[in-house]
Amino acid sequence: MKRTVNKISDELALQIVKEYLSTDISQSELKKKYNFGGNNNISRWMRKFGVSKPSSEQQVITGAMSKEQTASPRERDLERKIRKLEDELKEERLKSLALNTLIDVAERDLQVDIRKKSGAKR
């Protein structure tokens, strides 16, 4: 019997990881909800995206802090925007690193100056 492989996009995988980290839903419940198999998919995706589940100590600290002060809707909105901007910054840094590496390889292999020299000629 031939097995079918459901290829899950990185966007969906990241969404599943975020849902796993932000809620109390177990990995097996998420497998059923999104209809995918595999024993370590979510853990593998977490390593791929560089995120980890907070330790129990971190959860206790976070819980205590959230009880001390409840954030207003405006604060929660601003925090959400900050997280989004931090994610975008991380992606842009990776993109910049990739482009710089591409330029370095092209300059080395093709022996062509691609980057502009500093200072203006007069």
N, C-alpha and C positions, 0 to 999 in steps of 0.2 A: 504494500500500500504506500503510495507516494504522499509525502508530507508537503503541505503548502507553507510557504514562508511569507508572513505578513511583514512587509518592510514598513517600519514606523519612521516618519520624518523626524528630523532633529527638533523642529518646532513643537510637534506633538509630544515628543519625548521630554523636552524641557517643560512643557505644560504639565505633564504627568508628574515629573519630579517636583515641580513647585507645589502641585496639589498634595503630593505625599508629605512634603515638609511643612506645609501650612495648615494641614488638617490632621485629624486623628485616624484617617482611613488607612487600613493596612495595605501592604503590597498585594496580597491576594485579592482583596476587594477591588483594587485598581485594575488588576489583570482582568477580572470579570467585567468591570465597568467599560474598559477600553478594548476588550476582546483581543488580548495578546497573551502569548505563552512565555515560557522560559522561567528559570528559577532566579536568575540574578540580573535580569534586565534593568530594573530600577536602580540597583546598586551600581551596575556598570555605567548607566547614564549619569548617575551622581558623580562618579569619578571622572567621566568624560567632560562634564560641565564644571567640574571643580567645586562642587558643593557637598556638604556633609550634614548629617542629622545632628542637631545640637545634643550635647551630652545631658544627662539627667540633672547635673549641677547647673548647667546653663539654663535649662528649662525652669528650674526652681527660681533662679535669679530673675529670669524674664517674667515669671509669674508674679513674683513679689513686687517687681517694679511696675507691672501693669496694674496691680491692685492699688499701689500707692497713688498713681496718677492716671486717670483715664484721659486719653487724648480727645480733643475736640475734633469734629469732622474736618475742619480746616487743617489741623495738624496731621491727621491721618492722610488727607489728600496730599499735603506737602511731602510727607514721608514716602508716599507711593511715587510721587514725581522724582524724589531723590533716588530711590531704588532704580527707577526706570533710567534716569540719567547715568547712574553708576554703571548699569548694565550696558548702555550705549557707549559709554566711555571705554569700557573693557573691550567691547567689540571693535571700536575704532583703533585702540592701541594695537590689537592683534592685526588688524588690517594694515596699519602703518608699518608694523614689523615685517609683515609679509611683503609689502611693496618695497621696502628698503632692502630686504634680502634679495628680491627679484632684481632690483637695480644693481646690487653688488655682484650678483652672479653674471648679469648681462655685461657689466663693465669688465669683469675679469675674463669671461669666455670670449666675448666679441672684441675686446680691447678697444672699446669706444667710450669716450667720456659722455656720460648721460647727465650727470649732475652739473648744475651751473656753478662756475667758480665764484668764490666770494670776492667782493670788491669790483668796482666798475672801472673799465678802461677809459682813459681820457686822452 
